[in-house]
């Protein structure tokens, strides 16, 4: 038998989901800004800026995947 997916999320779960998605978008934008915006972190060499931006984007993806995995487990 399939679980009932029509169940409404609690306001707390909905808020945490929205907060998690917002954090994911902000971290991805920050990583892209560090990589492509030359005036951001002007004292860093280009290779370090690219590595730092990629690390931030990977961190955002890990956070987002953990958020989705937690939601599926709580069904």
C-alpha positions as CSV (number, residue, x, y, z in Angstrom):
1,X,0.0,0.0,0.0
2,X,1.3,3.5,-0.9
3,X,1.7,6.1,1.9
4,X,-0.8,9.0,1.9
5,X,1.0,11.9,0.2
6,X,-1.9,14.2,0.5
7,X,-1.1,15.0,4.1
8,X,-0.5,18.7,4.8
9,X,2.9,19.6,6.2
10,X,2.9,21.3,9.6
11,X,3.7,25.0,9.5
12,X,7.0,24.3,11.2
13,X,8.0,21.8,8.5
14,X,6.8,24.1,5.7
15,X,8.9,27.0,7.2
16,X,12.0,24.9,7.5
17,X,11.6,23.7,3.9
18,X,11.2,27.3,2.6
19,X,14.2,28.3,4.7
20,X,16.3,25.4,3.3
21,X,15.4,26.3,-0.3
22,X,16.2,29.9,0.4
23,X,19.6,29.0,1.9
24,X,20.3,26.7,-1.1
25,X,19.7,29.6,-3.5
26,X,21.7,32.1,-1.5
27,X,24.7,29.8,-1.2
28,X,24.6,29.0,-4.9
29,X,24.5,32.7,-5.7
30,X,27.3,33.4,-3.3
31,X,29.5,30.7,-4.9
32,X,28.8,32.0,-8.4
33,X,29.5,35.6,-7.3
34,X,32.8,34.6,-5.9
35,X,33.7,32.7,-9.1
36,X,32.6,35.3,-11.7
37,X,32.6,38.7,-10.0
38,X,36.2,40.1,-10.1
39,X,35.7,42.8,-7.5
40,X,34.7,40.2,-4.9
41,X,37.7,39.1,-2.9
42,X,40.2,41.1,-4.9
43,X,43.2,39.9,-3.0
44,X,42.6,36.2,-3.8
45,X,44.2,34.6,-6.9
46,X,41.8,33.4,-9.5
47,X,42.3,29.7,-8.9
48,X,41.6,30.1,-5.2
49,X,38.5,32.1,-5.9
50,X,37.2,29.3,-8.2
51,X,38.0,26.6,-5.7
52,X,36.3,28.6,-2.9
53,X,33.2,29.2,-5.0
54,X,33.0,25.5,-6.0
55,X,33.3,24.5,-2.3
56,X,30.4,26.8,-1.4
57,X,28.3,25.4,-4.2
58,X,29.0,21.8,-3.2
59,X,28.1,22.7,0.4
60,X,24.8,24.1,-0.8
61,X,24.0,20.9,-2.8
62,X,24.9,18.7,0.3
63,X,22.6,20.8,2.5
64,X,19.8,20.6,-0.1
65,X,20.1,16.9,-0.5
66,X,20.0,16.3,3.2
67,X,16.9,18.5,3.4
68,X,15.1,16.4,0.7
69,X,16.2,13.1,2.3
70,X,14.9,14.2,5.7
71,X,11.5,15.1,4.1
72,X,11.2,11.7,2.5
73,X,12.1,9.9,5.7
74,X,9.4,11.7,7.7
75,X,6.5,10.7,5.4
